[in-house]
Amino acid sequence: MNVVTPQVREILAEIRASTGDFRSARTMPPEVYTSEEFFQFEWESVFAREWLCLGHVSQLPENGDYFAINVGPEPLIVTRAEDGEIRVLSAICQHRGYPILENGETGNAKRLRCPYHFWSYELDGSLATAPEMTRTCPLQELKDETALPALKVELFGGFIFANMDPDAAPLGPTLDKLAPEMEAFDTVNLKAVKTVDYPNQPWNWKGMHENALEPYHTLFVHAGYHDVAPAQNATFLEWDENDGQVMHPTGFREMDAAFTPSGQPVLPIIAGLDETRRSRVMFASIPPVVFFAFSPDQVFVFLVLPESADSMTLRVTWLFPESSIKEPTFEWALDVQNIINGAINEQDFVTNRRMQRGQRSRYAKRGRYSHLESTLPQFNNWLVKRYESYLAQTGERLPEPADA
């Protein structure tokens, strides 16, 4: 399927103006958020070729554990097989194309069985059984030619990344700026304690990252809730074209602060953090799927799972050290914290819904960025590099603007 349509070319011709830094860049063309044709282009140029974060290793503590997650049109299964290896498999049965699991299903099993005709697969994806097929061919012949497609997998800081491109370059070398945060928070050994899905959110996946990455709006949308980490305390990192992450810290007004009514944490501070990390919150995206917030008492994770140009599911997970989870007041403290998190999330949901509607207006303008939105041209730089790479692979180049 040719996804570089005339409409996509027209949008791409205007997109270079969104790169650079906050002084020179213009906001993205509104159509990148609203066009279904452009979403299909992004699916092939970004999601089908980039590293997609699907979860954390603590969500698969035992051999035989699995969970299902949908990314766009692709239902996937993340497993820990009997050999202890984590794998990411297509959930599509290779008999008739039936999804073996529904999004969000979890469990522990020796095999995965398709509910339609009961074909079953080992947790490494190999075919195990296929009822009533021996009149067609011997079972071994079927096994030799049939397996659930496996994605390339890389673990980074305990997080599970998968790539549909078998020739994809490793992810880790592109994350040098984020790696020290993962190490300081010992994310490999954190535990996921809660996961909440917010399905069918009516905005574009890029808008979710943009809102999460820029501190400018927190002065206004989150006034009162975000005052412990005022936007004026945000600093920004220099951008490198090989960066695989977009990130910035915002300093707290005082050390060991938290997003609570009192500004004080109700959860234990993570042991071993230095004063710098106890005095800030670090926000970071590894596009296109995952966004992190590293606070002194917790790490929370957004998985941004697109469905169409104007629909996505947000999957939110909280991670803590084992020592915090064992505290007798942990469940109470987590409930208190999540009341505040829920209020902040709802403010962002309202903002994202309205922003998506605004992008459809004929009067939507390509505006200028504030210095407090420095991460957004960086995100644009990341995106445009992927667009250009895909076009080059298909024998095309980024089109020139109509007035060039």
Phi, psi and omega in degrees: 000129178276112181264354178268077183277169176305321178295319178297317178300319180298319178293314182298330180297338182256003195273338180298333180295348180267000181259176184103221176237184188296336182288324186253335188284147170256156178297161184297151173304136182305330184295339180293343179262342190241339186278124176292326177296321179289326176298319178296322175298316179294326179301315182283322186275338183242294189293325181281355185232352185251168181280122184254119177283129185244348181160196184235149184300333180292347177279355177229066187288333186241150171303136183098348179288149177207158167213154182252142180212135177260132171238109185058226182278004186254109171281129185236157175234128176256124186233154163245107186283178183297337177276002179085352181283140174271130180232156174237121186239151167295140178274005185272115178301136184276008174276296184230009176085023181273135176293126183290322180231158174267151179308130178093348178294141177226164177171188175222128184205161173277333180217160174255127184241130176289129182289345188282302181234013173065023167296140181233154185228145171292165182288354171267002177098347182288148180291135179252307183220155177209093185301145173058034180248356186289340173288338178277313180193162176299148182302321181297323178298318178296319178297322182295332185252001189229130172199154173293130179303135181253137177269158173290138185236140172219135175261134178222116180061027182087356179266144186263118178244143178226153181222132179283347179269111182295343181259013183298141175290154180302148180280316189311314183298345180269359188244033183300327182284330182272334184306318179298328177292315178302318181292315183297322180273359179050049187297336178302325186257004175288162181240133174282122185252343183202139176227131180232131176259138172241089187281159170056043176282130193273058174211167183285147183300325181293325178298327178295313178296316183300313181297322181288330188272336186259132181276351185307312186291340184294337176298333191241305182295321184251025179305131183096313180281328188252012187293338178292340179228074185294146183303329180296343178272000180286142171234164187227148182266151174293144182268137173240139186296343178265004180296134174259357179233154170239126188205156173200148174264152168236125182285144173282162174291331177210161183294148177061039176276173181203160179276074178228166180303326180273348186079001180252148182288144171256353177251154182296144174291138181293127183295144173091355179286141177281173184297327179300312183285337175281354184248015182203168166243134179255123177256136183206139171245139162249091184297154010262359192252319197249142173231138181239152164230119180259107177251162183301337184249356185189165169236126173242152192231131169255128166257121184260106190246101186288152175238327179197187180299327184232037176206140179204161170252136174254123176250120184250131179228140177251138180234140182218159171291155177303323182296324177292318182297329182280350178298137183297336181262012188299311183299317178298314182296321179295320177297317178299313180300321185286340171297316178291315179302319180297320179295316179295316179300318181296322175300318178291323179298315178300315180298315182293322178297314181292322179298318180296319178297320181297328181293344180272354181287144175294344182262004177298124186252152173273096189275187178259154179266147169279159174299336177280004174242026184302333179290339186285315171300329176296317176299318177300317178302317179300314182296310186297325176300321179290321176300314183296320180297318180294316179299319179298321180294330180266007177084018180241171175233162176299122182298153175278149176302153183300329183263011182289000000 
